[in-house]
Amino acid sequence: MTNDSSNPLRLIARGLKAWVNRRRYWRESAAELEQRLNAASTLDGLIDAVWNYKGRGPYSRIRPLQAKSELRQLLQRVADLQPKRIIELGTRNGGTLALWTRCAPSVEHVVSVDLPGGIFGGGYPTVRVPLYRAFAVGRPHTTVTLLRQDSQTEATRDAVARAFADQPVDFLFIDADHREAGVRRDYALYAPLVRRGGLIAFHDIRPDPDHPDVGVYKLWDELKASNPTAVEYVKEPYRGHYGIGVIEKVDE
């Protein structure tokens, strides 16, 4: 009996089949994504599109690991800001990236930074890159830049600044390394890129008893005490995870 794993013809056949299936999955997924996103005429419709998108194969599901009610409040804040330039640190499934990309007609450029294989579920396979770029479908004035790099290096921060041609950012969403040192580093590097009056938001701002290494709340509590614009969106009763905190940039 021939071992399939050592038969070159069978290996080629399997590879060809996988390639054909991936192309078919992409066509079907891209069509569904375009239909859902273009049909969303309100913020609630946009959130539903992200939550309900199914996709096929490696292009399946973009639903974010977020409480929908918390995210809806943040999305409204961001849309009201009419942002042009947005940074997202931590993209994972891609759902929040889709929301920022389409939250307002003013959006011109969204930069995502996500470390492949990063802690707290970071990273996404390269096969999903065209899916995430397709979040701007039907919006030729909007660009999505994907940096699959470590957010906590000055080199990556500089790459983000160059992507915006050193123009100030309107909204920064920090949802990457949730350890205290990591979130402090992300804030220190990227907050200076945000314009005065712009928004900076953090995810997972409450202690998580199941994950004691999550330390976002330590930085958030300091910012909340020192910045009078601080607002929290937390679904009650609190279930031990999530929670969004937002501040306005009050200094340069």
C-alpha positions as YAML, in Angstrom:
chain: A
units: angstrom
residues:
- id: 1
  name: MET
  ca: [0.00, 0.00, 0.00]
- id: 2
  name: THR
  ca: [1.34, 3.42, -0.96]
- id: 3
  name: ASN
  ca: [1.63, 6.03, 1.75]
- id: 4
  name: ASP
  ca: [-0.32, 9.10, 0.52]
- id: 5
  name: SER
  ca: [2.03, 11.43, 2.38]
- id: 6
  name: SER
  ca: [5.00, 10.20, 0.32]
- id: 7
  name: ASN
  ca: [3.27, 10.05, -3.08]
- id: 8
  name: PRO
  ca: [4.29, 13.18, -5.05]
- id: 9
  name: LEU
  ca: [1.26, 13.04, -7.35]
- id: 10
  name: ARG
  ca: [-1.15, 12.85, -4.46]
- id: 11
  name: LEU
  ca: [0.61, 15.72, -2.70]
- id: 12
  name: ILE
  ca: [0.35, 17.84, -5.84]
- id: 13
  name: ALA
  ca: [-3.32, 16.93, -6.19]
- id: 14
  name: ARG
  ca: [-4.02, 17.91, -2.61]
- id: 15
  name: GLY
  ca: [-2.19, 21.19, -3.02]
- id: 16
  name: LEU
  ca: [-4.11, 21.97, -6.21]
- id: 17
  name: LYS
  ca: [-7.40, 21.15, -4.52]
- id: 18
  name: ALA
  ca: [-6.56, 23.42, -1.58]
- id: 19
  name: TRP
  ca: [-5.65, 26.23, -4.00]
- id: 20
  name: VAL
  ca: [-8.90, 25.84, -5.92]
- id: 21
  name: ASN
  ca: [-10.94, 25.75, -2.71]
- id: 22
  name: ARG
  ca: [-9.20, 28.85, -1.37]
- id: 23
  name: ARG
  ca: [-9.98, 30.79, -4.55]
- id: 24
  name: ARG
  ca: [-13.60, 29.71, -4.33]
- id: 25
  name: TYR
  ca: [-13.78, 30.58, -0.62]
- id: 26
  name: TRP
  ca: [-12.33, 34.02, -1.37]
- id: 27
  name: ARG
  ca: [-14.82, 34.78, -4.15]
- id: 28
  name: GLU
  ca: [-17.76, 33.76, -1.99]
- id: 29
  name: SER
  ca: [-16.45, 35.54, 1.11]
- id: 30
  name: ALA
  ca: [-15.59, 38.75, -0.75]
- id: 31
  name: ALA
  ca: [-19.05, 38.83, -2.31]
- id: 32
  name: GLU
  ca: [-20.75, 38.34, 1.05]
- id: 33
  name: LEU
  ca: [-18.56, 40.97, 2.72]
- id: 34
  name: GLU
  ca: [-19.24, 43.53, 0.01]
- id: 35
  name: GLN
  ca: [-22.98, 42.89, 0.12]
- id: 36
  name: ARG
  ca: [-23.20, 43.20, 3.88]
- id: 37
  name: LEU
  ca: [-21.00, 46.27, 4.20]
- id: 38
  name: ASN
  ca: [-22.57, 48.17, 1.33]
- id: 39
  name: ALA
  ca: [-26.05, 47.43, 2.69]
- id: 40
  name: ALA
  ca: [-25.19, 48.92, 6.10]
- id: 41
  name: SER
  ca: [-26.55, 52.48, 6.08]
- id: 42
  name: THR
  ca: [-26.44, 53.07, 9.86]
- id: 43
  name: LEU
  ca: [-23.99, 52.34, 12.66]
- id: 44
  name: ASP
  ca: [-26.29, 49.63, 14.00]
- id: 45
  name: GLY
  ca: [-26.46, 48.14, 10.52]
- id: 46
  name: LEU
  ca: [-22.68, 48.23, 10.29]
- id: 47
  name: ILE
  ca: [-22.30, 46.44, 13.61]
- id: 48
  name: ASP
  ca: [-24.83, 43.82, 12.51]
- id: 49
  name: ALA
  ca: [-22.93, 43.33, 9.25]
- id: 50
  name: VAL
  ca: [-19.72, 42.64, 11.17]
- id: 51
  name: TRP
  ca: [-21.45, 40.33, 13.66]
- id: 52
  name: ASN
  ca: [-23.40, 38.41, 11.02]
- id: 53
  name: TYR
  ca: [-20.73, 37.99, 8.34]
- id: 54
  name: LYS
  ca: [-19.90, 34.29, 7.96]
- id: 55
  name: GLY
  ca: [-17.35, 33.91, 5.17]
- id: 56
  name: ARG
  ca: [-15.77, 30.64, 4.07]
- id: 57
  name: GLY
  ca: [-12.59, 28.79, 4.98]
- id: 58
  name: PRO
  ca: [-9.75, 31.07, 6.12]
- id: 59
  name: TYR
  ca: [-11.92, 34.13, 5.43]
- id: 60
  name: SER
  ca: [-14.62, 33.19, 7.93]
- id: 61
  name: ARG
  ca: [-15.90, 35.35, 10.77]
- id: 62
  name: ILE
  ca: [-14.72, 38.84, 11.62]
- id: 63
  name: ARG
  ca: [-16.80, 39.26, 14.78]
- id: 64
  name: PRO
  ca: [-14.67, 41.03, 17.41]
- id: 65
  name: LEU
  ca: [-14.16, 39.84, 20.98]
- id: 66
  name: GLN
  ca: [-16.16, 42.76, 22.34]
- id: 67
  name: ALA
  ca: [-19.41, 43.46, 24.16]
- id: 68
  name: LYS
  ca: [-21.66, 44.80, 21.43]
- id: 69
  name: SER
  ca: [-23.28, 47.45, 23.63]
- id: 70
  name: GLU
  ca: [-19.89, 48.82, 24.73]
- id: 71
  name: LEU
  ca: [-18.58, 48.88, 21.20]
- id: 72
  name: ARG
  ca: [-21.72, 50.59, 19.90]
- id: 73
  name: GLN
  ca: [-21.18, 53.51, 22.28]
- id: 74
  name: LEU
  ca: [-17.55, 53.87, 21.28]
- id: 75
  name: LEU
  ca: [-18.42, 53.65, 17.59]
- id: 76
  name: GLN
  ca: [-20.86, 56.53, 17.99]
- id: 77
  name: ARG
  ca: [-18.18, 58.65, 19.66]
- id: 78
  name: VAL
  ca: [-15.74, 57.93, 16.87]
- id: 79
  name: ALA
  ca: [-18.30, 58.61, 14.14]
- id: 80
  name: ASP
  ca: [-19.27, 61.92, 15.75]
- id: 81
  name: LEU
  ca: [-15.60, 62.91, 15.63]
- id: 82
  name: GLN
  ca: [-15.66, 62.59, 11.82]
- id: 83
  name: PRO
  ca: [-12.11, 61.19, 11.84]
- id: 84
  name: LYS
  ca: [-9.76, 61.15, 8.89]
- id: 85
  name: ARG
  ca: [-6.87, 59.14, 10.33]
- id: 86
  name: ILE
  ca: [-7.18, 56.15, 12.69]
- id: 87
  name: ILE
  ca: [-4.71, 53.75, 14.36]
- id: 88
  name: GLU
  ca: [-5.70, 50.33, 15.67]
- id: 89
  name: LEU
  ca: [-3.24, 48.38, 17.82]
- id: 90
  name: GLY
  ca: [-4.42, 44.77, 17.91]
- id: 91
  name: THR
  ca: [-6.67, 43.58, 15.07]
- id: 92
  name: ARG
  ca: [-7.07, 39.82, 15.40]
- id: 93
  name: ASN
  ca: [-10.40, 38.82, 13.77]
- id: 94
  name: GLY
  ca: [-10.70, 42.18, 12.02]
- id: 95
  name: GLY
  ca: [-14.15, 43.23, 13.20]
- id: 96
  name: THR
  ca: [-13.18, 46.48, 14.90]
- id: 97
  name: LEU
  ca: [-10.95, 47.37, 11.95]
- id: 98
  name: ALA
  ca: [-13.98, 47.07, 9.67]
- id: 99
  name: LEU
  ca: [-15.99, 49.34, 11.97]
- id: 100
  name: TRP
  ca: [-13.36, 52.09, 12.09]
- id: 101
  name: THR
  ca: [-12.87, 51.89, 8.33]
- id: 102
  name: ARG
  ca: [-16.56, 52.54, 7.64]
- id: 103
  name: CYS
  ca: [-17.74, 54.49, 10.69]
- id: 104
  name: ALA
  ca: [-17.90, 57.83, 8.86]
- id: 105
  name: PRO
  ca: [-17.51, 59.12, 5.30]
- id: 106
  name: SER
  ca: [-14.62, 61.28, 6.52]
- id: 107
  name: VAL
  ca: [-12.28, 58.32, 7.09]
- id: 108
  name: GLU
  ca: [-9.30, 58.51, 4.75]
- id: 109
  name: HIS
  ca: [-6.70, 56.18, 6.23]
- id: 110
  name: VAL
  ca: [-6.74, 53.43, 8.86]
- id: 111
  name: VAL
  ca: [-3.50, 51.80, 10.00]
- id: 112
  name: SER
  ca: [-3.62, 48.45, 11.79]
- id: 113
  name: VAL
  ca: [-0.66, 47.14, 13.78]
- id: 114
  name: ASP
  ca: [-0.80, 43.49, 14.83]
- id: 115
  name: LEU
  ca: [2.04, 41.17, 15.82]
- id: 116
  name: PRO
  ca: [1.84, 37.68, 14.26]
- id: 117
  name: GLY
  ca: [1.70, 35.18, 17.11]
- id: 118
  name: GLY
  ca: [1.44, 37.96, 19.66]
- id: 119
  name: ILE
  ca: [0.28, 37.45, 23.22]
- id: 120
  name: PHE
  ca: [-3.47, 37.62, 23.99]
- id: 121
  name: GLY
  ca: [-4.42, 36.11, 20.64]
- id: 122
  name: GLY
  ca: [-2.57, 38.60, 18.50]
- id: 123
  name: GLY
  ca: [-1.88, 38.11, 14.85]
- id: 124
  name: TYR
  ca: [-3.77, 36.80, 11.85]
- id: 125
  name: PRO
  ca: [-2.59, 34.62, 8.95]
- id: 126
  name: THR
  ca: [-1.40, 36.36, 5.80]
- id: 127
  name: VAL
  ca: [-4.25, 34.76, 3.85]
- id: 128
  name: ARG
  ca: [-6.65, 37.19, 5.59]
- id: 129
  name: VAL
  ca: [-4.80, 40.31, 4.39]
- id: 130
  name: PRO
  ca: [-7.02, 40.79, 1.29]
- id: 131
  name: LEU
  ca: [-10.09, 40.32, 3.48]
- id: 132
  name: TYR
  ca: [-9.05, 43.15, 5.78]
- id: 133
  name: ARG
  ca: [-8.14, 45.41, 2.89]
- id: 134
  name: ALA
  ca: [-11.58, 44.74, 1.43]
- id: 135
  name: PHE
  ca: [-13.16, 46.50, 4.42]
- id: 136
  name: ALA
  ca: [-12.81, 49.67, 2.33]
- id: 137
  name: VAL
  ca: [-14.77, 48.18, -0.59]
- id: 138
  name: GLY
  ca: [-16.79, 50.86, -2.37]
- id: 139
  name: ARG
  ca: [-14.79, 53.62, -0.67]
- id: 140
  name: PRO
  ca: [-11.99, 54.59, -3.05]
- id: 141
  name: HIS
  ca: [-11.02, 57.52, -0.83]
- id: 142
  name: THR
  ca: [-10.26, 55.20, 2.13]
- id: 143
  name: THR
  ca: [-6.99, 53.30, 2.56]
- id: 144
  name: VAL
  ca: [-6.35, 50.39, 4.94]
- id: 145
  name: THR
  ca: [-2.69, 49.79, 5.82]
- id: 146
  name: LEU
  ca: [-1.79, 46.55, 7.59]
- id: 147
  name: LEU
  ca: [1.48, 46.43, 9.53]
- id: 148
  name: ARG
  ca: [2.11, 42.91, 10.84]
- id: 149
  name: GLN
  ca: [4.76, 44.09, 13.28]
- id: 150
  name: ASP
  ca: [5.48, 44.59, 16.96]
- id: 151
  name: SER
  ca: [3.71, 47.77, 18.07]
- id: 152
  name: GLN
  ca: [6.15, 48.23, 20.94]
- id: 153
  name: THR
  ca: [9.15, 49.28, 18.88]
- id: 154
  name: GLU
  ca: [10.07, 52.76, 17.81]
- id: 155
  name: ALA
  ca: [10.62, 51.44, 14.30]
- id: 156
  name: THR
  ca: [6.97, 50.39, 14.04]
- id: 157
  name: ARG
  ca: [5.80, 53.68, 15.56]
- id: 158
  name: ASP
  ca: [7.87, 55.51, 12.95]
- id: 159
  name: ALA
  ca: [6.37, 53.37, 10.19]
- id: 160
  name: VAL
  ca: [2.89, 54.33, 11.37]
- id: 161
  name: ALA
  ca: [3.80, 58.01, 11.39]
- id: 162
  name: ARG
  ca: [5.21, 57.73, 7.86]
- id: 163
  name: ALA
  ca: [2.03, 56.02, 6.68]
- id: 164
  name: PHE
  ca: [0.15, 59.16, 7.69]
- id: 165
  name: ALA
  ca: [2.86, 61.43, 6.22]
- id: 166
  name: ASP
  ca: [3.39, 62.72, 9.77]
- id: 167
  name: GLN
  ca: [-0.12, 64.15, 9.91]
- id: 168
  name: PRO
  ca: [-1.88, 63.94, 13.30]
- id: 169
  name: VAL
  ca: [-4.23, 61.08, 14.09]
- id: 170
  name: ASP
  ca: [-7.87, 61.55, 15.13]
- id: 171
  name: PHE
  ca: [-8.49, 58.23, 16.91]
- id: 172
  name: LEU
  ca: [-6.23, 55.63, 18.53]
- id: 173
  name: PHE
  ca: [-7.64, 52.25, 19.65]
- id: 174
  name: ILE
  ca: [-5.35, 50.24, 21.94]
- id: 175
  name: ASP
  ca: [-6.26, 46.54, 22.17]
- id: 176
  name: ALA
  ca: [-2.94, 44.72, 21.82]
- id: 177
  name: ASP
  ca: [-0.64, 43.55, 24.64]
- id: 178
  name: HIS
  ca: [-2.86, 43.64, 27.74]
- id: 179
  name: ARG
  ca: [-0.04, 43.37, 30.25]
- id: 180
  name: GLU
  ca: [0.61, 46.54, 32.22]
- id: 181
  name: ALA
  ca: [4.05, 47.13, 30.74]
- id: 182
  name: GLY
  ca: [2.77, 46.43, 27.23]
- id: 183
  name: VAL
  ca: [-0.18, 48.79, 27.33]
- id: 184
  name: ARG
  ca: [1.95, 51.51, 28.91]
- id: 185
  name: ARG
  ca: [4.47, 51.12, 26.12]
- id: 186
  name: ASP
  ca: [1.79, 51.32, 23.42]
- id: 187
  name: TYR
  ca: [0.29, 54.42, 25.02]
- id: 188
  name: ALA
  ca: [3.67, 56.12, 25.38]
- id: 189
  name: LEU
  ca: [4.59, 55.46, 21.75]
- id: 190
  name: TYR
  ca: [1.32, 56.27, 19.98]
- id: 191
  name: ALA
  ca: [-0.54, 58.83, 22.10]
- id: 192
  name: PRO
  ca: [1.84, 61.58, 20.88]
- id: 193
  name: LEU
  ca: [0.61, 60.90, 17.32]
- id: 194
  name: VAL
  ca: [-2.96, 61.86, 18.29]
- id: 195
  name: ARG
  ca: [-4.06, 65.45, 17.76]
- id: 196
  name: ARG
  ca: [-5.39, 67.60, 20.56]
- id: 197
  name: GLY
  ca: [-9.11, 66.86, 20.89]
- id: 198
  name: GLY
  ca: [-8.67, 63.44, 19.33]
- id: 199
  name: LEU
  ca: [-9.78, 60.24, 21.05]
- id: 200
  name: ILE
  ca: [-7.75, 57.44, 22.66]
- id: 201
  name: ALA
  ca: [-9.63, 54.27, 23.63]
- id: 202
  name: PHE
  ca: [-8.58, 51.18, 25.57]
- id: 203
  name: HIS
  ca: [-10.21, 47.75, 25.67]
- id: 204
  name: ASP
  ca: [-10.41, 45.47, 28.73]
- id: 205
  name: ILE
  ca: [-10.17, 48.27, 31.30]
- id: 206
  name: ARG
  ca: [-11.51, 46.23, 34.21]
- id: 207
  name: PRO
  ca: [-9.62, 43.56, 36.18]
- id: 208
  name: ASP
  ca: [-10.12, 40.05, 34.82]
- id: 209
  name: PRO
  ca: [-10.09, 37.46, 37.64]
- id: 210
  name: ASP
  ca: [-9.41, 34.67, 35.15]
- id: 211
  name: HIS
  ca: [-6.41, 36.46, 33.65]
- id: 212
  name: PRO
  ca: [-4.43, 38.23, 36.39]
- id: 213
  name: ASP
  ca: [-1.76, 39.28, 33.90]
- id: 214
  name: VAL
  ca: [-4.25, 41.66, 32.25]
- id: 215
  name: GLY
  ca: [-3.10, 45.04, 33.57]
- id: 216
  name: VAL
  ca: [-4.82, 47.58, 31.32]
- id: 217
  name: TYR
  ca: [-6.89, 48.78, 34.27]
- id: 218
  name: LYS
  ca: [-3.80, 50.01, 36.10]
- id: 219
  name: LEU
  ca: [-2.96, 52.52, 33.39]
- id: 220
  name: TRP
  ca: [-6.62, 53.30, 32.79]
- id: 221
  name: ASP
  ca: [-7.28, 54.13, 36.44]
- id: 222
  name: GLU
  ca: [-4.40, 56.61, 36.38]
- id: 223
  name: LEU
  ca: [-5.65, 58.27, 33.21]
- id: 224
  name: LYS
  ca: [-9.20, 58.36, 34.52]
- id: 225
  name: ALA
  ca: [-8.06, 60.16, 37.66]
- id: 226
  name: SER
  ca: [-6.02, 62.75, 35.76]
- id: 227
  name: ASN
  ca: [-8.12, 63.38, 32.64]
- id: 228
  name: PRO
  ca: [-11.57, 64.94, 33.19]
- id: 229
  name: THR
  ca: [-12.75, 63.76, 29.76]
- id: 230
  name: ALA
  ca: [-12.46, 60.07, 30.72]
- id: 231
  name: VAL
  ca: [-15.55, 57.97, 30.01]
- id: 232
  name: GLU
  ca: [-16.17, 54.26, 30.58]
- id: 233
  name: TYR
  ca: [-18.43, 51.97, 28.59]
- id: 234
  name: VAL
  ca: [-18.94, 48.82, 30.66]
- id: 235
  name: LYS
  ca: [-21.82, 46.40, 30.29]
- id: 236
  name: GLU
  ca: [-23.44, 45.71, 33.64]
- id: 237
  name: PRO
  ca: [-23.50, 43.45, 35.48]
- id: 238
  name: TYR
  ca: [-19.77, 43.15, 34.87]
- id: 239
  name: ARG
  ca: [-18.85, 39.58, 33.91]
- id: 240
  name: GLY
  ca: [-15.12, 39.75, 34.50]
- id: 241
  name: HIS
  ca: [-13.91, 40.90, 31.09]
- id: 242
  name: TYR
  ca: [-14.13, 43.62, 28.46]
- id: 243
  name: GLY
  ca: [-14.99, 47.25, 29.23]
- id: 244
  name: ILE
  ca: [-13.91, 50.24, 27.12]
- id: 245
  name: GLY
  ca: [-12.34, 53.46, 28.36]
- id: 246
  name: VAL
  ca: [-12.06, 56.64, 26.30]
- id: 247
  name: ILE
  ca: [-10.20, 59.89, 26.85]
- id: 248
  name: GLU
  ca: [-9.76, 63.00, 24.77]
- id: 249
  name: LYS
  ca: [-6.23, 64.14, 24.04]
- id: 250
  name: VAL
  ca: [-5.98, 67.31, 26.13]
- id: 251
  name: ASP
  ca: [-2.34, 68.23, 25.56]
- id: 252
  name: GLU
  ca: [0.18, 68.11, 22.74]
...
